[in-house]
């Protein structure tokens, strides 16, 4: 079984464990601590999708896995544990955002039927771009193999002369 399918299956299983639980007023929801990821990905601090999920305790690692190798790679050549091709975005989102609730909103009907509602095709078309504004590395989203690299290495930076 391809690694992406295995990782997606594990992710969906993990997400479904708490998907039906509704927060109660007795227990305050604790925001997720994304500080480790935001050290490099600061652009997601205010990004709509990431910040809304963080507020309700859904961390970057909830969708992208712990990504320890990615986080510790100063050159940024290692992909996160889980990255999503466009085709897997709706499948992943609906693991927590159940279809029943989305079906009540007619705007989601084409997406749930597997049809594109031009110009909106993916959850992230309306609910936060959730993409790097300037990409220096690109990975194949199915194999996680590096497919392009700008060649600039953080640890090889030469300090400016004063």
N, C-alpha and C positions, 0 to 999 in steps of 0.2 A: 504494500500500500504506500503511495507517495507520502512523503513527510508532511506536506501541507495538509493532506486529508486527515492524517493522524492528529496533527496539532489542532486542526479545526474541530475535530471530533472531541478532543480533550477539552478545548475551550468551551464548546457548546454544552458539554456535560457539566463543567464547573459552573457556568453561568446559570444553568437550569436548576442547580441545587437551591439557590435562594431566590429564584425568579418569581415564585408565587407568594413570597412573604411580603406583606405590606408593613411599612413602618408604623409603629404605634406612637401615640402622643406621649406615652410614659417614658420612652427612650429617645433621647435626642440623636439624630443622625450625625455621626462624626465625619467630617470631610476627609477625603483620601489624602495621604501624604505623597505628593508627586514630586517632592523637592529633588530627589535623585535624578529623575528624568529631566526636570526643568532646568537643571544645571546647564545642559547643552541645548535643550529644546525650549528656550525661554519664550519663543513666539507662541507656544501653546498656553502660556499663563493666562492670557485673556481670550483665547480662541473659544468661541461659543460652545462647541461640542465638548471639548475637554474640560472647560471650567464648570459647565453645568453638571457633568458627570462627577467631577471632583467634589462638588458641594454635597452630593448625596452618597459619598463614600465609594464611588467607582473609580479605581485608580487606573493609571496607564497600564499597569501590569495585569489588570483584569481582562483586558482585550489582547495585549501584546505579549503576555507572558512576562516572567521576571527579567528576561533579556540581560542576564548578568554579563555574558561575553560581549554583547553589544555595548553595554554601559562602561565596561572596563577597557574597551578598545579606543585608545586616544586618537588613533588615525581614522576611526569611523568606518572601517572596512567590513566589519561584521554586522550583518543584518539583525534586527530585533528577532526574537524567537518566533513571533507570529506577525506576518504582514498580510494584507488582504488585497486580492485582485478585485477589480470592480464587481465581478460576478458574485463575490462572497460577502459584499457589504450588507445587503439587505438580509441575507441569511443570518449573519452574525447579529445584526441589530435586533431582529425579531426573536432571537433567543431570549432576550429580556423583555423587549417591547412586544408583547404578545399580539398576534393577529386580531383577536377579538376586539381589543381596544382600538386598533388601527382601522378595522373595518367600519367602525361607527363614523369615521371621518372619511367622507367620499373622496377626498384628495389622495388618499393612499390606495384606493381600489386598483388602479392600473398596476402599481408596483407589486401589490400582493398577488395579482393575477399573473405576474411575470411579464407584464407588458410595459414598455416605455411610454410614459406620458410626456411627450416632448414639451419643453426642453428638459424636463426633470426625469432622470433615469435612476438615480441612486439616492439613498438617504442623505448623503453628504451634499447633495445639490441644494437642499433647503436647510439642513440642520448643521451647518458649520462645515467649512471646507476640509478641515483636518488634514492639511497637507503642508509640507515645508514650502515656504515662499521661495526660497532659493535652495535648490538641491545640488549638492556637490557629489553625492554618490547615488547610484540607482541599483536596485536589486531586482531580479526576476521575482515577482511576487508569488510564484508557485514553487520555485526551487530555492529561493533565497540566495542565489548565486549573484555575485557582484557583476553587473553588466556595463557600468560606466563609472568613471572615477576622474575627478579633476586633477589628481596628482598632488594636490597640496596636502601636506602632512602637518598636523598641529605640533607634534613633538620635534619636527625639523625646522620650525620657524626660527629665523635669525632675528635677534633683537635689533630694533632700530638704533642707529648710531646717534649719539647726542652731540 
